[in-house]
Amino acid sequence: MDQGDQHFSNVLGVISALTEQYPDLKASNVHLQTMSSVDKYENLVRESRMIYNDTVTRFNRAIKTFPNSLLASPFGFTEQNYFKNTENKQEMPQWSE
């Protein structure tokens, strides 16, 4: 887990702990909007990963097909790696209640 993911998880953990201690906070409009924003953020990240992997697929195919394959290697174009999910990123977290 990279540093950004760890920080994000820590912050969400603090928010979850606070909502358990203060039930009125859980029902507040600010909390609901925040959790909705977090869900939107996670969806955008997931979509971005899918777009990245799609782009890598197209790029890798393009550099392997003729005549592109003749120019790809001399100009330094090499096959790119896909984004790999870690175990923590396999499923979308659900923060809203």
Helices and strands as residue ranges (DSSP letters): H 3-21, H 23-27, H 29-64, H 68-72, G 87-89
